[in-house]
Amino acid sequence: MAVSELTQSDVDKVANERMIIMETKTLEIQVQRMYRFESDRPLKAFADIIINDALLIKGIKVLEGKNGLFVSMPQEQAKDKKWYDSVRCLTQDAREQVTEAVLSVYKEG
């Protein structure tokens, strides 16, 4: 079916299906790649994850801080030379699920 042949009903159906997927409480998170570093520096690894077989996030960092390991989302440097997250978890639950998935794979390896 060509895009021009889609009816409003078709568009609404797809939009509703997408909203249901994104509203699920449990995200299906697959760590696609984990690149570890062997050093005394705070940066311990980079990870790429796939969420719900629909979204790829590249460049998640595993860092060692004062309170242990934590996950940092990808960042970009702006013209003002400050770093800003380019991907942000909108809920604490989503953030915890991403952190748990990435750190569990990191610790396995």
N, C-alpha and C positions, 0 to 999 in steps of 0.2 A: 504494500500500500504506500503510495507516495505521500509526502508530507501535506501536499495541497488537498489530498483526499480525506484527511482526518477531520472528523466532526468534533464539536465541542464536547460531546459525550465521550469520545475516545480520549481526548486530552484530559478531561476530568478523571477518567478511570485510571490513566497512567499516573497522574498527580496523586490520587488517593493511594495507589499501590506504593508509590515512593514514600509518602508520609507514613504509612504503616511500617515500612521497613525502618525508617529513621526513628520511629517512636518506640521501637522495641527496647525493653529495659536492658537486655543483655546484648552487647555487641559481639559479633563474631569477628575476633581479631586474630589474624594470622601474621606471624613475624616472617616476612619474606626473606630478609637478609639481615645478618648481624655481623658487622665488621669490628673485631676487637683490636684494641691497642695494648701492647705490653709495655707500660711505662709507669713512672711515678707521678705523672701529670693527672689532673682531675678528670680529663676526658678519657673515658674507658672504652667507649664503643659508639658506633653509628648503627642505627637500625632503620629498616624500611618495613612498614606494616600495611596490610590490606584489611579494610573494615567491610564486613558484610558482602564480600566479593564484589564490591562496587566502588571502593575508594582506596587509592594508593597514596600513602603519605611517606615521603622519602626524607631522610636526614634527621631523624629523631636521635638525640644524643643521650647517652648514659654517662652520668657524671658522678664523681665521688665528692661529697660535700662534708661539712663538719658533722652532720647527723647521719651519714651513710650515703648509699646510692640513691640517686633520683633521676627522673627522666625530664628532659627539656625538649619542647617541641621545636620544629625548624624555625629559624629566624632569618631575617633579611636586614641589611644595614641601609638605613634611609639617608637622604641627602644631608640630614643634620648630624650624621655620623653615629646616631644611636641605633641600637638593635631592637627590632620589633618582631614578635611572633608572627609568622606567616600562616600558621595553623593554630587554632585555639579550640580546646574542648569547652563546650558551652555549659556543661553540667559537671558537678563534682563527681558524679557517678561515672560519667564517660571518662573523665581524667583518671580515676582510680582503675578502671578496667584497662586502659591503655598502659598505665604504669605497671600494673600487675603482669600483663602479658609480656611486655618488653623485658622487665627485670627477671621474670621466671626463665625466659629463654637465655638471657645473659648469664644467669647463675648456673644453668645447666652445663654451659660450655666451657 
